[in-house]
Amino acid sequence: MTLDGQLVCIFGGGGFLGRYISQHLLSRGARVRIAERDPKNAVHIKPLGSLGQTQLCSADVTKKDSVIRAVHGCDAVINLVGILDGNFDAVHVTGARNVAEAATQAGCRALVQMSAIGADTESPSRYGQSKGEAEEAVLNAFPSAIILRPSIVFGREDKFINRFAGMIRMLPMVPIISGDTKFQPVFVDDVAQVVAVALENPELYAGKVFELGGPEVLSMAQLYRRIAKITRRDRVFVELPDFATKILVALTGLLPGAPITSDQYKMLQKDNIVSEGQAGLKAFGVTPTPLNAVGHGWMESYTMHGRFGAQAKAG
C-alpha cells in the first residue's frame, strides 16, 4: 500500500530507532502518531515532518485503554517498546498483546513488531523468553503481523557502541565481558528502511519473521578493538574469564546501574547473529551498511580533542 496520507502509530517512537523510522515514513508522505508514556520525549520528531504531519499522544502499552485510544483511526501500527531490565512480562508480553489486539480492533492493515535476535520462549534469559512470548502473542492477535528481529542496532544515538566508546575513552585498561560472543551489528537507518518497505508492501511480509544483521560478524572483543581503532585510542584490553564475570554479576547484578545483570549475562552466552538461510535485509531490498562507513561520522567525538583533534591529525 502507498503510505501517502496513511496514519501510522509508533509505540515508543520517541526513542533511538523511532527517530529514524519516523523520518522514513514522513518522507514517504505518511502521517505519524508517536505514542509515548510522556509525549515530551518525542518532541524532537515534530520538525522531521511538515505542518500537521506528526501527532504526539500519551500511551502506556501496559494499559490497554490508552493503547486503544492511541491506535484509533490508524492504518498501521509499529511497536518498538522494549526494556533490558525490569518487568519483562508486563512490557514485552502484555504490552505487545495489547498493541496487537488494539490494532485488530481498529481494523489496521499492518502491524510491525520489533523483536530481537535471540527471541525464544526456551531462551535461558528472561529477556529472550519474553521477546519470544511477545511474538506468539502478537501473531495470535494479529496473524498478518510482521516480526523483525535485529541484532545490535548501532547509530549516532545508540546506547551500545557509544557506551563502549565512552569506556575506551576513559579507561587505559578496558575489561571485556564475553569476548567470544558474536554480534552482527546493523545500522539503525537500514532497520528503519526495512520498516518503511514492510509497511508499503505488507502483503509480501505478512505473518513472517525476519532477522536483520549488518555485513560483518564481530566478536565482542573484535568490536571493542574496532571502536578503539575508529576513535584512535591505544588501549590494553583484558578479556575477563567466565568465573570472574560470574563473580561480578553476583556482587553487582542487582544494583542500579550494574555493569551487567544476571539476565544480560545469560543473553551473552549465545551468539547474536542472523540464522543461516535468513534473507535478512535483502528481503526488503536494503543493502547493509558497515560500521566503518558511518562510525567515523559521530565517533570522532571520542577521539583525542574530539572533532578538531581529528581534523588536525588529518591535516
C-alpha positions in Angstrom: 0.0 0.0 0.0 1.2 3.6 -0.6 2.0 5.4 2.6 0.9 8.8 1.4 -1.7 10.1 3.8 -1.7 6.9 5.9 -1.7 7.3 9.6 0.9 5.1 11.4 1.0 4.8 15.2 4.5 4.2 16.6 4.6 3.0 20.2 7.9 4.0 21.7 8.5 6.2 18.7 10.4 8.9 20.6 13.4 6.6 21.1 16.5 5.9 19.2 15.0 3.7 16.4 11.8 5.6 16.3 13.5 8.8 15.2 14.8 7.1 12.0 11.6 5.2 11.3 9.6 8.4 11.6 11.9 10.1 9.2 11.5 7.4 6.5 7.7 7.3 7.0 7.3 11.1 6.9 9.4 11.3 3.7 7.0 8.8 2.1 4.1 11.1 2.9 2.7 9.1 5.9 1.3 10.8 8.9 2.9 9.6 12.1 1.4 9.4 15.6 4.0 8.9 18.3 2.7 7.1 21.4 4.8 7.6 24.5 4.2 7.5 28.2 5.5 11.0 28.3 4.9 12.7 24.9 7.6 15.3 25.7 10.1 12.6 24.9 9.0 12.7 21.3 9.0 16.5 20.7 12.2 16.1 18.6 10.2 14.2 16.0 8.0 17.1 15.1 10.5 19.1 12.9 11.1 16.0 10.8 7.7 16.3 9.0 5.5 19.0 7.5 3.0 21.0 9.5 0.3 18.7 10.9 2.1 15.5 9.7 3.2 14.4 13.2 1.0 13.8 16.2 2.0 13.1 19.8 -0.1 11.2 22.2 0.2 9.7 25.7 0.0 5.9 25.9 1.4 3.1 28.0 1.5 -0.3 26.4 0.8 -1.9 29.7 -2.5 0.0 30.0 -4.9 -1.3 27.4 -7.3 1.6 27.3 -4.5 4.0 26.5 -3.3 1.7 23.7 -6.8 1.5 22.2 -7.1 5.4 22.2 -3.7 5.7 20.5 -4.5 3.3 17.7 -7.9 4.7 16.9 -8.2 5.7 13.3 -4.7 4.4 12.3 -3.9 2.4 9.2 -0.8 0.7 10.6 0.9 0.2 13.9 4.6 -0.3 14.9 5.6 -1.5 18.4 9.1 -0.5 19.4 8.7 -0.7 23.1 11.3 -2.8 24.9 13.4 -2.9 28.0 16.7 -4.6 29.1 15.8 -4.8 32.7 12.6 -4.7 34.7 9.1 -6.3 34.3 9.5 -8.1 31.0 6.1 -9.8 31.3 4.3 -6.5 31.6 6.2 -4.5 29.0 7.2 -7.1 26.4 4.4 -9.7 26.6 1.3 -7.9 27.9 2.3 -4.7 26.2 2.8 -6.4 22.8 -0.5 -8.3 23.2 -2.4 -5.0 24.0 -0.9 -3.4 20.9 -1.8 -6.3 18.6 -5.3 -6.6 19.9 -5.9 -2.9 19.6 -4.6 -2.9 16.0 -7.0 -5.8 15.2 -9.9 -4.0 16.8 -9.1 -0.8 14.9 -9.0 -2.6 11.6 -5.4 -1.7 10.9 -3.9 -3.0 7.7 -0.5 -3.8 9.0 1.5 -4.3 12.2 5.2 -4.4 12.7 6.5 -5.9 16.0 10.1 -5.1 16.8 11.6 -8.1 18.4 15.3 -9.2 18.7 17.6 -11.9 17.6 17.6 -14.4 20.4 13.8 -14.2 20.9 12.8 -17.7 22.0 10.4 -19.0 24.6 13.1 -21.5 25.6 15.8 -18.9 26.0 17.8 -19.1 29.2 17.3 -15.3 29.7 14.0 -13.8 30.7 14.6 -11.1 28.1 14.8 -13.7 25.3 11.9 -15.6 26.7 9.7 -12.6 26.9 10.5 -11.5 23.4 9.6 -15.0 22.1 6.3 -14.9 24.1 5.6 -11.4 22.7 6.0 -12.7 19.1 3.5 -15.5 19.8 1.0 -13.1 21.5 1.2 -10.7 18.6 0.7 -13.3 15.9 -2.2 -14.8 17.8 -4.0 -11.5 17.9 -2.8 -10.2 14.5 -1.8 -13.1 12.3 -0.5 -11.0 9.5 1.9 -9.1 11.8 5.5 -8.6 10.5 8.1 -9.6 13.1 11.5 -8.0 12.8 14.5 -9.4 14.8 17.5 -7.1 14.6 20.9 -7.9 16.0 22.6 -5.0 17.9 21.4 -1.7 16.3 24.1 1.0 16.0 23.9 4.6 15.1 24.7 8.1 16.4 22.4 8.0 19.4 22.7 4.3 20.3 23.5 3.1 23.8 25.7 0.2 22.8 28.6 1.4 20.6 28.6 4.8 22.4 28.8 3.1 25.8 31.8 1.1 24.8 33.4 4.1 23.1 32.9 6.1 26.3 34.6 3.3 28.3 37.5 3.2 25.9 38.0 6.9 26.1 38.0 6.9 29.9 40.0 3.7 30.8 43.6 2.9 29.9 42.8 -0.8 30.6 39.5 -2.0 29.3 37.8 -5.1 30.6 35.8 -7.2 28.1 33.0 -9.5 29.2 32.1 -12.5 27.0 34.8 -11.6 24.5 34.0 -14.6 22.2 30.3 -13.8 21.8 29.5 -12.8 18.2 27.3 -10.0 17.0 26.1 -8.8 13.7 25.7 -5.0 14.2 23.0 -3.5 12.0 22.8 0.2 11.1 19.8 2.0 12.5 18.9 3.6 9.2 18.9 0.2 7.5 16.4 -1.1 10.0 14.2 2.0 9.6 14.2 1.4 5.8 13.1 -2.2 6.4 10.1 -1.0 8.5 9.1 1.5 5.8 9.3 -1.1 3.0 7.4 -3.6 5.1 4.5 -1.1 5.6 4.5 -0.2 1.9 4.2 -3.9 1.0 2.6 -5.7 4.0 1.2 -8.5 1.9 4.7 -9.6 0.9 5.9 -10.0 4.5 2.7 -10.8 6.4 2.9 -13.3 9.3 6.7 -13.8 8.8 9.7 -13.4 11.0 12.8 -11.7 9.6 16.3 -11.5 11.3 18.3 -8.4 10.5 22.0 -8.1 10.7 24.8 -6.0 9.2 27.5 -7.1 6.7 30.0 -8.1 9.4 30.1 -10.6 12.2 32.3 -9.4 15.1 33.0 -11.0 18.4 32.7 -8.7 21.5 36.5 -8.5 21.7 36.7 -7.6 18.0 34.0 -5.0 18.4 35.9 -3.2 21.2 39.1 -3.2 19.2 37.2 -1.9 16.1 35.8 1.0 18.2 39.3 1.8 19.6 40.7 1.9 16.0 37.9 4.2 14.8 38.5 6.6 17.8 42.3 6.2 17.5 42.6 5.1 21.2 45.6 2.8 22.1 44.3 0.7 24.9 45.0 -2.5 26.7 42.1 -4.9 26.6 41.6 -7.6 29.2 39.1 -10.4 28.4 37.5 -11.4 31.7 37.4 -15.2 32.3 33.9 -16.6 32.8 34.4 -17.2 36.5 35.3 -13.5 37.0 32.2 -12.4 35.1 30.0 -14.6 37.3 31.6 -13.1 40.5 30.9 -9.6 39.0 27.3 -10.5 38.3 26.8 -11.9 41.8 28.3 -8.8 43.5 26.7 -6.1 41.4 24.0 -7.6 39.3 21.1 -6.4 41.4 22.5 -2.9 41.9 21.1 0.1 40.0 23.3 0.8 37.0 25.1 -2.5 37.3 27.7 -3.1 34.5 25.9 -6.4 33.7 22.8 -8.1 35.2 22.3 -11.8 35.6 19.8 -11.9 32.7 22.2 -9.9 30.4 24.9 -12.4 31.2 22.6 -15.2 30.2 21.9 -13.4 26.9 25.6 -13.2 26.2 26.0 -17.0 26.3 24.6 -17.2 22.8 25.8 -15.5 19.6 23.6 -12.7 18.4 23.8 -13.3 14.6 21.4 -13.9 11.7 20.4 -17.6 11.4 21.7 -19.5 8.3 19.3 -19.2 5.4 17.7 -16.0 6.5 17.3 -13.4 3.7 17.6 -10.5 6.2 17.9 -7.0 4.8 18.0 -8.3 1.3 14.4 -9.4 1.6 13.5 -5.7 1.7 16.0 -4.6 -0.9 18.2 -2.9 1.7 22.0 -3.1 1.3 23.6 -3.5 4.8 25.8 -0.6 6.0 29.2 -1.4 7.7 30.1 0.3 10.9 33.3 1.7 9.3 31.3 3.5 6.7 29.3 5.6 9.2 31.0 5.3 12.6 33.6 8.0 12.0 30.8 10.5 11.5 29.8 10.5 15.1 32.6 8.6 17.0 35.1 11.3 16.3 33.8 13.0 19.4 35.5 10.2 21.4 38.9 10.8 19.8 41.6 12.9 21.5 40.4 16.6 21.4 37.3 15.4 19.6 36.4 16.6 16.1 39.0 19.3 16.0 41.7 16.9 17.0 40.6 14.6 14.3 40.9 17.4 11.7 44.3 18.5 12.9 45.6 15.0 12.6 44.1 14.6 9.1 45.7 17.9 8.1 
